[in-house]
Amino acid sequence: MQAVDKEVFDKVLEWLTAGQSCWLATVVATWGSSPRPVGSLLACNAQGHIVGSLSGGCVEDDLLEKLTNGEIAADKAQFFEYGITAEETERLGLPCGGHLSIIVEPQSANDLSIKQFSLLCHTLEQRNCVQRTVNLTTQQTQVSPVESHQALIWNQQDQILTQTYGPKFQLFIIGAGMVGKYLAQMAQLLDYEVTVCDPRKEMLDQFEVTGTRLINDMPDDAVRNHAQDPATAVVALTHDPRIDDMGLMEALTTDAFYIGALGSKRTSSSRRERLKALDLTDEQINQLHAPIGLPIGSKTPPEIAIAILAEITAVRKQQTTQVHEHLNKVSAG
């Protein structure tokens, strides 16, 4: 199991290494009810094998037909749009008002392409960020590791696409128990960088989830040093207030976009009282999601992990929408 971007790049590298040419397509802009976000990837070869998705099925067949017939991106990278006319939107089954712009790049099985996709795959395997720049005017591509994730930039005037791949958000887990293991595995599929903190070394020694950063430290110190930014979600899962409360006490003073704690309604109520006694304000305590996760009736560790990730996703999407609405109001004057 792996994140979608890495799955796409792995397949492209597999094809190129085997001497097969292929295409890579990227969504660079959307309008209206687009099923996939900007940055979504799709790769396909001449045999019709598709990996990834641009629209959830609306345009993939049409794009594959155009590519294999040589109608677009036959020998160079090209900008292309779907949903320009109402007739096309209806024919392809795009949602009402849906419109997406894509960059389609033919990939040849040469040494440079294999080297660049090898670097992409290796960097993502290490859970690090890597940036790819495509210049449609010069038809040149550059790939280089970068420190952190950045939003996709499509400069239509200069015909340059710059996209960063790798973890966009961090999930900071307090407690190396069974729920944390399932949560770490699932979060990596959603491109989270996962950090697990536990002062109990014997618990960390048993936490065998590849790709996670393990910290054997007190949770308040670990949160202070590693989980201060607004791209981080903090979850406390030990059921031990001596551990969880220390991490939460610190996390509730940070810019973390989500903070949650495992426990029943009664346990959560008692926790809020303890946190209030530690001089946290009502506003800070109200940021806490406890009981953690969406109420889906979860009982088993994997079910609980699903509920937690679902709530984190909902909170993140809601905050992103609010930011976009605020920016639109500002730009409107």
C-alpha positions, 0 to 999 in steps of 0.5 A, a space after each residue: 500500500 502506498 500513496 497515489 503519487 508514488 504509485 504513479 511514479 513507480 509505474 512510470 519508472 517500471 515502464 521506462 526501465 522496461 523500454 516502454 514509452 508512456 504519458 504523465 498527466 497532471 491537473 493544473 487548474 480546476 473550475 466548478 465541480 471538479 472531482 479531483 483536486 489540482 495536482 492529481 496525477 495519471 500515467 498511462 501507456 500505449 497498451 491502455 494501462 492507467 494508474 492514477 486519476 484526473 477526474 474519477 472516470 469522466 475524462 480518462 477514456 477520452 484522454 487515453 483515446 486522444 493519446 494513443 491516436 496521436 491527437 495530443 502530446 504526440 512528441 512534446 508536453 502539451 497544455 490541454 483543457 476539458 469542459 470548455 463547452 457545455 456539449 463536452 461537459 455533458 458528453 464526458 459526464 463532468 459534474 455541472 460546471 466542471 472544467 479542468 486543465 491538464 499538462 500531458 507529457 510524453 515520457 521516453 525510455 531514455 537515461 535522463 527520464 529514468 534517472 529523474 523518475 528514480 530520484 522521485 521514487 527514492 525521495 518519496 520512499 524516504 518520506 521526503 519532499 521532491 520538486 519537479 519543474 516542467 517548462 513547456 516552452 523549452 520542453 525541459 524537466 528538472 527534479 530536485 529534493 526540497 525541504 518542505 511541501 509547496 503548493 503547485 504553481 502553473 504559470 500559464 504565461 511562461 508555460 512552466 509547471 512547478 509541483 512538489 511531491 511528498 508529505 503535505 501534513 504531519 500526524 503527530 501520534 502520542 502513544 505507540 499502541 495498537 490504534 497508533 499502528 493502524 493510524 500510522 499506516 493509514 495516514 501514510 496512504 494520505 501523504 502524512 508524515 507520521 511522528 510517533 512519540 512515547 516515553 515508554 521505550 519498550 512500546 517504541 521498540 515494538 512499533 514496527 511501522 516503516 516510514 515513521 519517525 519515532 521519538 522516545 521523549 516526554 510528549 510535552 517536550 516532543 510537541 514543543 520541538 516537533 509539532 508547532 506548525 499549522 500543518 500538524 495534527 496531534 492525537 493522544 492515544 495512550 489512555 494514560 493521563 500522565 502521558 496524554 495530558 502532558 502532550 495535550 497541555 502543550 499542543 493546545 497552545 500551538 498552531 496545530 490544525 487538529 488536536 484529539 484525544 482517545 477516551 469516552 465522554 466521561 473520560 474526556 469531560 474529566 480531562 477537560 477539567 484537568 486541563 482547565 486546572 493547568 491554566 489553559 483557557 476555555 478557547 484553547 480547551 475548546 480546540 480539543 476533539 474528545 472523544 476523538 474521531 467521527 461517531 461511526 460506532 468504531 470498536 476495533 483498533 482499525 475502525 477507531 483509526 478510520 474514525 480519527 482520520 475521517 475527522 482529521 480530514 473533515 477538519 482540514 477540508 473545512 479549514 481550507 474552505 474557510 481560508 479560500 472563502 476569506 481570500 475570495 472576500 479580500 480579493 473582491 474588496 
